[in-house]
Amino acid sequence: MRILARTAWLLAAASAAPLTAQMTGTQPPPPVLVISRELVKPGKTAAHNQWEAKWPAAFAKAKFATNYIGMNPASGINEAWFLFGYASFDAMEKENAQMDANATLSAEQGPLYAGEADFVESARGVIAAYEPSVSCIQSENELRQHGDEGCGSVLAVV
């Protein structure tokens, strides 16, 4: 379990830059996306959020530049999601190796991993590869040109 959680966090760290660029519309989605999901114990969401806020502080203290997106559900199951985008599988592996080699970061993460048990029932993750043929990504220009016909008409054909 700890290995899965650590792998998910490591993978997530490298994804932030591509995800940030995606949100601004300046480049396509990251080719590799790591999604780490934590099932939060009932009544622990606020405390879990406070605990999770310690992770960015640990990265900063270790002077380890990384980006990821943390999300909580607006409805549905009580999970916390962490999304890490990477330019490639090699980039993901390089990020993991850099994290492993950073002694300060390792020392900071130890207590954080241990403390997760107070808030999280289970954790799981997935490493996904971007598949353009089943995606709908439109630029602002394409939306102006095609309006509602864009992805909807493509999806109707598929």
N, C-alpha and C positions, 0 to 999 in steps of 0.2 A: 504494500500500500504506500509506504513512504517513497519507494522508488518511482511509482507511478506519479505521485504528487510532485516529487522533485523534477521528474522529467517534464511534466506538464508546465511547471513554473519556469523551467529552463527554456523550454520551447516558446513559451509565451513571451518571455523577455525580448526575444529577437523580432517579434512580430509588430511591435508598435509603430515603427517608422512607416512600413508599408500601409498599415491600417490608417495612420494619420493622413498619409497622402491620399488614400482612397476616399476619406471623408471630405477632402477638399476638392476632389474630382480631378486631380492633376495626373493621376496614373491609375492603371488597372488594379484590381484586387490582388492581394499577395498570392503568389503561386502555391505557397504552403501556409496552411492555417492550423494552428494548434488551439484546440478548445478544451479548456479544463473546467470541469463541472463539479461543484461541491454541493451536496445535499445538506442544507443547513438545518440544525436541530430546531424543533418548534420553539418559538419564543426567543430565539437567539439571534435573529437577524441584525438588530441594532448593535449588539455586542460583537457579532461576527464582523460587521462593517468596520467597527473601531479596531478590531484585531487586524483585519486586512490592510488597514491604513498604515500599519507598521512595515509592510513589505516595501513600498516605495522609499521609506526612510532608510531601510537596510541597504537598498541599492545605492542610494545617495551617499550613505556613510562609507560604503565600499568603493565609491567613485566608479560605479559600474553603470554605464549609460545603457538604458534599455527602455522599451515602450511596450505597454499592453493596455488593453481595455478591460475594465471590470464592469460587470453588469449584474443587476438584481432584477427579478421578475416584477412586472407590473400586475401580472395575474398568473395563476397556475401554481405549479409545484415550487416549493421554497428552495431554490437553488441559487448559487452564485456562479456566474460564468466569467471566465477570464480568457480573452482572445489574444493570441500572439501570431502576428503575420511575419513570414519570412520570404526572402527573395528566392530561396532554393532549399533543398534538403541539406546541401552542404553548408549553407549559411546557418541553418538550425543547429547542425552538429558543431560548427565552429563556436557558436554562441554557448552551447552546452559546455564545451571544453574550456572556454574562457571563464565561465562561471565556476567550474570545478577547480580551476587554477587560482581563483581569487580567494586567498585565505581569510581576508576580512569578511567577504560576503558569506563564506561557509560558516564562519563563527556567528554571524548575525542570523543566518537562516536556521541554525540548529534549534534554538528556543522557539522560533516561529513555527516550525514544523511540529514540534512537540505540543505547542499550545492549540493547534488546530483541533485536537480531539475534544476540547471543551465546547466547540461550536459546530463541528461537522460530523454528520453520521457516516457519510461515505464520500468518496471522490472517484471520479473517473475522467478519462480524457480521450481525445481522438486527434489524430493527425490527418488532416484532409488536404487533398490536392485540388487546386482550382481546375474546373472543367468548363471551358468556354462554350462548348456545344450545348450545355444544358443550363446556361446562365443568361441573364438578361441585364446587361450593363449598357446603359445609353449615356452618351455625352449630352450636355445641355443643347448643343447644336442639333443632335439627332432628335431630341424631344421637340424642339421648335419645328423641325422639318416634318416629322411624322406624327406628332401628337400622340393620341391614344392608340394609334395603329402599331406602334413600335413593338415592344415585347409581347403585348397581348395577342397580336396577330401571329407572331412567330410561335407562341406557346399553343395557340389554337391549332396550328398545323401539326405540331409535334405530337 
